[in-house]
Amino acid sequence: MSSCNFSIPFTGQAEDILRKADSAIKAQGGSFAANSSGGNFNVSVLGNSIRGSFTVTGNLLNVVIDAKPFLVPCSTIESFLKSRLV
């Protein structure tokens, strides 16, 4: 399992994007813990875990994926999150 790092720019308040992230992760049966400056998440996709953390710096959501299925590219995770959050 390899890691990924990417940033997602957003407009508006950090609380809004974190609320969207919380909904998206929990809709997939995952867990999401956050405060206004960062947090972590874990979600199962096709029986495999995607685990990561994030920080909020200004209007950037900085995401670090610590564990993911080998066959799921980082770009797919990044695209999925952007489509749900921005």
Residue pairs with C-beta under 8 A, 6 or more apart in sequence:
1 67
1 68
1 69
1 70
2 68
2 70
2 74
3 64
3 65
3 66
3 67
3 68
4 52
4 63
4 64
4 65
4 68
4 74
4 77
4 78
5 62
5 63
5 64
5 65
6 62
6 63
6 74
6 78
7 60
7 61
7 62
7 63
8 17
8 60
8 61
8 63
8 78
8 81
8 82
8 85
8 86
9 59
9 60
9 61
9 86
10 16
10 17
10 59
10 60
10 61
10 85
10 86
11 59
14 36
14 56
15 36
17 56
17 61
17 85
17 86
18 34
18 36
18 39
18 56
20 84
20 85
21 32
21 34
21 41
21 54
21 61
21 81
21 84
21 85
22 32
22 34
24 81
24 84
24 85
25 31
25 32
25 41
25 43
26 32
28 43
28 44
28 45
29 43
29 44
30 41
30 42
30 43
30 44
31 41
31 42
31 43
32 39
32 40
32 41
33 39
33 40
33 41
34 40
34 54
36 56
37 55
37 56
38 53
38 54
38 55
38 56
39 53
39 54
40 51
40 52
40 53
40 54
41 51
41 52
41 53
41 54
42 49
42 50
42 51
42 52
43 49
43 50
44 50
45 69
45 72
46 69
48 68
48 69
48 72
49 67
49 68
50 65
50 67
50 68
50 69
50 72
50 77
51 65
51 66
51 67
51 68
52 63
52 64
52 65
52 66
52 67
53 63
53 64
53 66
54 61
54 62
54 63
54 64
55 61
55 62
56 62
61 85
63 78
63 81
65 74
65 77
68 74
68 77
